[in-house]
Amino acid sequence: MANKKGKGKGPSSNVIAQNKKARFEYHIDETFEAGLALSGWEVKSLRAGKAQLTDTYILIKNGEAWLLGTHITPLNTISTHELADPTRTRKLLLHRKEIAKIFSRTQDKGHTCVPLKLYWKDSLIKCELALVTGKKQHDKRATEKERDWNRQKARIMRDAK
């Protein structure tokens, strides 16, 4: 399945940045898709893949969702009249019902909302959010054990052919 641009990178080529740590640290309960309110230099940087989602979280304030801690590195070719703040708070574009659902679930003890990835959807930049609960240490070990076993299983199957 080739993408529209003809580069042939496969279906995952639209991903800009992923929060791999979130999948390891949390149990994912429910996911949402949100748009992002960005300025021009941020879109250019995202086209170049200059984004980080580590230590990023979502805050619901005054009925609006905000993305805090995302680091978008400014390109050195941005305009001189605009001050580029790489870690500014960015607004997430969600429906009111989705914001209300996220807000009510994050009020429960042990629940939070984190971004999983930034990606392109046609010409728009979207953020995949997830309502999550924290994993205990033994859950993390079990996840790692299962991942190692799947890797070893794949090696055995590959060598058997």
Secondary structure, 3 states (H helix, E strand, C coil): CCCCCCCCCCHHHHEEEECHHHHHHEEEEEEEEEEECCCHHHHHHHHCCCEECCCCEEEEECCEEEEECCEECCCCCCCCCCCCCCCCCEEEECCHHHHHHHHHHHCCCCEEEEEEEEEEECCEEEEEEEEEEECCHHHHHHHHHHHHHHHHHHHHHHHHC
